[in-house]
Amino acid sequence: MDRTTILWALVAFFGASVGFRAVQQATSGSPVLVTVGLEIVLLAVIVVAIVAIVRRQS
């Protein structure tokens, strides 16, 4: 496995962890559906960003 692949995986994992924690803290007093909805939106943004980066590098 390429070293850059491992580093990108770590960046994505820790970045997603920070992002999901920020959503949870921002919606601490909100209903669960609001939190889950925003986390799904964040997940979609992360996936789109990863796809865009991979396509641009290819």
FIKEKOL-963864 format. One record per atom (N, C-alpha, C, CB): x, y, z; atom name. Coordinates in nm, 3 decimals, decimal comma, always signed. Atoms other than C-alpha are relative to their C-alpha. Glycine has a CB too. Example, Ala and Ser with C-alpha at 12.3 -4.5 7.8 and 13.67 -1.06 7.14 Angstrom:
2
x  y  z  atom
+0,089  -0,119  +0,000  N
+1,230  -0,450  +0,780  CA
+0,090  +0,120  +0,000  C
-0,099  +0,003  +0,125  CB
-0,082  -0,119  -0,006  N
+1,367  -0,106  +0,714  CA
-0,077  +0,109  +0,073  C
+0,041  +0,046  -0,142  CB
***
This chain:
58
x  y  z  atom
+0,084  -0,118  +0,000  N
+0,000  +0,000  +0,000  CA
+0,089  +0,124  +0,000  C
-0,096  +0,000  +0,122  CB
-0,076  -0,124  +0,013  N
+0,124  +0,343  -0,092  CA
-0,008  +0,082  +0,129  C
-0,051  +0,081  -0,119  CB
-0,005  -0,080  -0,123  N
+0,229  +0,571  +0,192  CA
-0,099  +0,116  -0,004  C
+0,140  +0,052  +0,022  CB
+0,093  -0,111  +0,009  N
+0,020  +0,861  +0,064  CA
-0,144  -0,046  +0,019  C
+0,015  +0,071  -0,134  CB
+0,135  +0,053  -0,020  N
-0,290  +0,640  +0,061  CA
-0,031  -0,013  +0,148  C
-0,015  -0,135  -0,070  CB
+0,019  +0,014  -0,145  N
-0,244  +0,564  +0,430  CA
-0,016  +0,137  +0,065  C
+0,119  -0,077  +0,063  CB
+0,009  -0,134  -0,058  N
-0,188  +0,930  +0,512  CA
-0,134  +0,066  -0,034  C
+0,116  +0,087  -0,051  CB
+0,131  -0,056  +0,036  N
-0,501  +1,036  +0,319  CA
-0,112  -0,066  +0,078  C
-0,024  -0,016  -0,150  CB
+0,102  +0,070  -0,079  N
-0,703  +0,770  +0,499  CA
-0,004  +0,055  +0,143  C
+0,028  -0,152  +0,002  CB
-0,005  -0,058  -0,135  N
-0,586  +0,908  +0,835  CA
-0,058  +0,141  +0,002  C
+0,143  +0,001  +0,052  CB
+0,054  -0,136  +0,008  N
-0,665  +1,264  +0,730  CA
-0,152  -0,003  -0,012  C
+0,062  +0,077  -0,119  CB
+0,145  +0,010  +0,018  N
-1,013  +1,163  +0,614  CA
-0,068  -0,047  +0,129  C
-0,035  -0,096  -0,115  CB
+0,060  +0,052  -0,122  N
-1,082  +0,966  +0,932  CA
-0,004  +0,106  +0,109  C
+0,078  -0,122  +0,049  CB
-0,003  -0,100  -0,107  N
-0,970  +1,236  +1,174  CA
-0,079  +0,125  -0,037  C
+0,144  +0,037  +0,033  CB
+0,081  -0,114  +0,044  N
-1,129  +1,512  +0,966  CA
-0,148  -0,026  +0,017  C
+0,030  +0,032  -0,144  CB
+0,140  +0,037  -0,018  N
-1,460  +1,328  +0,966  CA
-0,036  -0,003  +0,148  C
-0,029  -0,136  -0,066  CB
+0,025  +0,003  -0,144  N
-1,430  +1,273  +1,341  CA
-0,022  +0,140  +0,055  C
+0,116  -0,068  +0,073  CB
+0,013  -0,138  -0,044  N
-1,381  +1,644  +1,399  CA
-0,130  +0,060  -0,052  C
+0,121  +0,084  -0,046  CB
+0,123  -0,054  +0,059  N
-1,666  +1,730  +1,163  CA
-0,125  -0,052  +0,068  C
-0,005  -0,033  -0,146  CB
+0,118  +0,057  -0,064  N
-1,915  +1,491  +1,320  CA
-0,012  +0,047  +0,145  C
+0,005  -0,153  -0,004  CB
+0,004  -0,051  -0,138  N
-1,820  +1,605  +1,670  CA
-0,049  +0,145  +0,002  C
+0,140  -0,010  +0,066  CB
+0,045  -0,138  +0,008  N
-1,872  +1,967  +1,566  CA
-0,151  +0,007  -0,024  C
+0,075  +0,074  -0,112  CB
+0,144  +0,004  +0,025  N
-2,219  +1,882  +1,433  CA
-0,073  -0,039  +0,128  C
-0,034  -0,100  -0,113  CB
+0,065  +0,043  -0,124  N
-2,305  +1,702  +1,757  CA
-0,001  +0,112  +0,104  C
+0,071  -0,123  +0,057  CB
-0,005  -0,110  -0,096  N
-2,191  +1,997  +1,968  CA
-0,090  +0,115  -0,041  C
+0,143  +0,048  +0,016  CB
+0,082  -0,111  +0,047  N
-2,372  +2,250  +1,750  CA
-0,149  -0,029  +0,014  C
+0,032  +0,031  -0,146  CB
+0,142  +0,038  -0,008  N
-2,699  +2,056  +1,771  CA
-0,031  -0,071  +0,130  C
-0,039  -0,089  -0,118  CB
+0,017  +0,072  -0,127  N
-2,678  +1,948  +2,134  CA
-0,140  +0,013  +0,058  C
+0,101  +0,050  +0,100  CB
+0,133  -0,017  -0,055  N
-3,018  +2,089  +2,224  CA
-0,111  -0,030  -0,099  C
-0,016  +0,139  +0,050  CB
+0,097  +0,024  +0,106  N
-3,189  +1,992  +1,900  CA
-0,047  -0,145  +0,002  C
+0,061  +0,033  -0,138  CB
+0,046  +0,139  +0,010  N
-3,393  +1,681  +1,822  CA
+0,102  -0,089  -0,073  C
-0,135  -0,005  -0,072  CB
-0,095  +0,096  +0,058  N
-3,208  +1,369  +1,715  CA
-0,006  +0,002  -0,153  C
-0,029  -0,142  +0,051  CB
+0,012  -0,001  +0,146  N
-3,344  +1,391  +1,359  CA
+0,078  +0,115  -0,063  C
-0,146  +0,010  -0,040  CB
-0,078  -0,113  +0,051  N
-3,180  +1,732  +1,313  CA
+0,149  -0,037  -0,002  C
-0,023  +0,128  +0,086  CB
-0,140  +0,040  -0,008  N
-2,845  +1,596  +1,427  CA
+0,034  -0,103  -0,107  C
+0,031  -0,056  +0,139  CB
-0,025  +0,106  +0,100  N
-2,870  +1,286  +1,208  CA
-0,006  +0,058  -0,141  C
-0,104  -0,114  +0,015  CB
+0,011  -0,062  +0,132  N
-2,981  +1,495  +0,911  CA
+0,124  +0,079  -0,037  C
-0,121  +0,089  -0,005  CB
-0,121  -0,077  +0,026  N
-2,687  +1,730  +0,941  CA
+0,123  -0,090  -0,016  C
+0,024  +0,101  +0,112  CB
-0,111  +0,094  +0,016  N
-2,448  +1,436  +0,983  CA
-0,005  -0,068  -0,136  C
-0,002  -0,105  +0,111  CB
+0,013  +0,059  +0,133  N
-2,585  +1,281  +0,664  CA
+0,045  +0,100  -0,107  C
-0,145  -0,045  -0,027  CB
-0,046  -0,103  +0,093  N
-2,531  +1,611  +0,482  CA
+0,152  +0,012  +0,004  C
-0,065  +0,136  +0,034  CB
-0,146  -0,006  -0,014  N
-2,175  +1,627  +0,618  CA
+0,066  -0,120  -0,067  C
+0,039  +0,006  +0,148  CB
-0,054  +0,121  +0,064  N
-2,112  +1,269  +0,506  CA
-0,004  +0,013  -0,152  C
-0,079  -0,125  +0,045  CB
+0,011  -0,020  +0,145  N
-2,235  +1,355  +0,156  CA
+0,107  +0,097  -0,049  C
-0,140  +0,051  -0,037  CB
-0,103  -0,097  +0,037  N
-2,002  +1,656  +0,145  CA
+0,138  -0,065  +0,001  C
-0,002  +0,122  +0,095  CB
-0,130  +0,069  -0,008  N
-1,707  +1,440  +0,254  CA
+0,018  -0,094  -0,118  C
+0,011  -0,078  +0,132  CB
-0,010  +0,095  +0,112  N
-1,783  +1,175  -0,009  CA
+0,020  +0,074  -0,131  C
-0,127  -0,088  -0,007  CB
-0,016  -0,078  +0,123  N
-1,821  +1,436  -0,285  CA
+0,141  +0,059  -0,009  C
-0,105  +0,113  -0,006  CB
-0,136  -0,056  +0,000  N
-1,491  +1,598  -0,182  CA
+0,104  -0,108  -0,033  C
+0,032  +0,063  +0,136  CB
-0,094  +0,109  +0,028  N
-1,310  +1,263  -0,186  CA
-0,006  -0,040  -0,147  C
-0,031  -0,121  +0,090  CB
+0,015  +0,036  +0,142  N
-1,452  +1,175  -0,528  CA
+0,062  +0,106  -0,089  C
-0,150  -0,019  -0,035  CB
-0,058  -0,108  +0,080  N
-1,354  +1,516  -0,666  CA
+0,152  -0,003  +0,005  C
-0,051  +0,136  +0,049  CB
-0,148  +0,004  -0,012  N
-0,998  +1,486  -0,532  CA
+0,056  -0,118  -0,078  C
+0,043  -0,009  +0,149  CB
-0,050  +0,119  +0,070  N
-0,955  +1,133  -0,669  CA
-0,010  +0,019  -0,151  C
-0,078  -0,126  +0,043  CB
+0,015  -0,020  +0,144  N
-1,091  +1,227  -1,011  CA
+0,099  +0,104  -0,053  C
-0,144  +0,045  -0,033  CB
-0,095  -0,102  +0,046  N
-0,869  +1,533  -1,029  CA
+0,142  -0,056  -0,006  C
-0,004  +0,123  +0,093  CB
-0,135  +0,058  +0,000  N
-0,559  +1,326  -0,945  CA
+0,018  -0,104  -0,109  C
+0,028  -0,063  +0,135  CB
-0,011  +0,104  +0,104  N
-0,637  +1,062  -1,207  CA
+0,022  +0,058  -0,137  C
-0,124  -0,087  -0,002  CB
***
